[in-house]
Amino acid sequence: MAEPEFTARGVRIGKRLRSLTRAGQVRISDGRLELLTSYGTEIDSAPVQAVRASKPWFVPEDRALADLNGERYLLTLGEHDPAPGEPGPPAARRFVEAVRRASGRGG
């Protein structure tokens, strides 16, 4: 399996007003976007060409929206401080750019 093009851990993933996980993972690998729980269980996945990722102006800087398979997920990518020696979580803007690059829509 190839190295993931984008990975973020410790991501809060929510749908509507419900939190699905507070320490999930977002991964783009082999042309697919995967939303995973902290245990690695898949919440949802789709080919990146079918994903719409955005960073609305009205949400805080660390949040992004992802539309997969007709469902809208709110991703909080920068809520927690990194552990000592670990890089900080990627910003929402980097996530949106990674989806666009992986799908061939520029970025």
C-alpha atoms as one frame of an Amber mdcrd trajectory, in Angstrom:
protein
   0.000   0.000   0.000   1.304   3.445  -0.904   2.118   6.149   1.623  -0.995
   8.225   2.459  -1.146  11.596   0.698  -2.719  13.194   3.770  -3.229  11.983
   7.322  -4.613  13.773  10.359  -5.096  12.149  13.754  -7.008  13.431  16.768
  -9.756  14.794  14.521 -13.224  15.460  15.891 -15.708  14.140  13.302 -19.335
  15.153  13.557 -22.487  14.791  11.500 -25.220  17.401  11.981 -25.306  18.066
  15.721 -23.911  14.656  16.672 -20.260  13.906  17.418 -19.179  10.584  15.891
 -15.664  10.583  17.371 -13.488  13.032  19.247 -10.156  11.512  18.286 -10.694
  10.150  14.789  -8.488  10.012  11.739  -8.808  11.492   8.259  -6.745   9.839
   5.544  -6.352  10.316   1.792  -4.674   7.317   0.229  -4.872   5.581  -3.147
  -7.471   8.039  -4.425  -9.874   7.588  -1.488 -10.798   9.759   1.461 -11.428
   7.768   4.635 -12.955   8.952   7.907 -11.996   6.580  10.732 -12.727   6.299
  14.443  -9.897   6.348  16.976  -9.949   2.518  16.816  -9.528   2.488  13.030
 -13.139   1.553  12.237 -14.399   3.195   9.060 -17.076   5.848   9.515 -17.303
   6.642   5.793 -15.122   6.662   2.686 -15.398   7.720  -0.935 -13.224   8.329
  -4.000 -11.721  11.815  -3.702 -13.302  12.808  -7.031 -16.727  12.370  -5.385
 -15.812  14.350  -2.233 -16.547  18.025  -1.781 -14.335  19.664   0.850 -14.713
  23.273   1.885 -13.598  25.788   4.462 -16.594  28.103   4.996 -15.842  31.621
   6.151 -18.273  31.356   9.075 -16.567  28.475  10.925 -13.417  28.664  13.075
 -10.034  28.261  11.366  -9.544  24.655  12.520 -12.777  23.322  10.953 -13.687
  22.058   7.498 -16.731  20.491   5.881 -16.569  17.272   3.869 -19.474  15.920
   1.797 -19.203  12.160   1.194 -21.911   9.867  -0.121 -24.645  12.424   0.488
 -23.616  13.071   4.105 -22.003  16.250   5.428 -19.307  15.887   8.084 -17.796
  18.648  10.199 -14.102  18.008  10.805 -12.227  19.784  13.595  -8.589  19.370
  12.642  -6.660  21.568  15.052  -8.402  21.366  18.395  -5.733  19.660  20.490
  -2.133  20.530  21.262   0.294  17.954  19.875   2.042  15.509  22.169   5.683
  16.373  22.956   7.823  15.584  19.924   4.794  15.185  17.625   3.948  17.594
  14.797   0.811  19.658  15.259  -2.421  18.652  13.545  -2.862  19.916  10.007
  -5.038  22.950   9.483  -8.401  22.732   7.743  -6.977  24.630   4.777  -4.336
  21.920   4.228  -7.059  19.263   4.255  -9.117  21.100   1.605  -6.002  21.580
  -0.555  -5.080  17.883  -0.200  -8.560  16.808  -1.389  -8.323  19.123  -4.395
  -4.828  17.928  -5.312  -5.760  14.249  -4.961  -8.870  14.668  -7.091  -7.025
  16.569  -9.825  -8.978  19.802  -9.292  -5.865  21.854  -8.581  -4.788  23.299
  -5.300
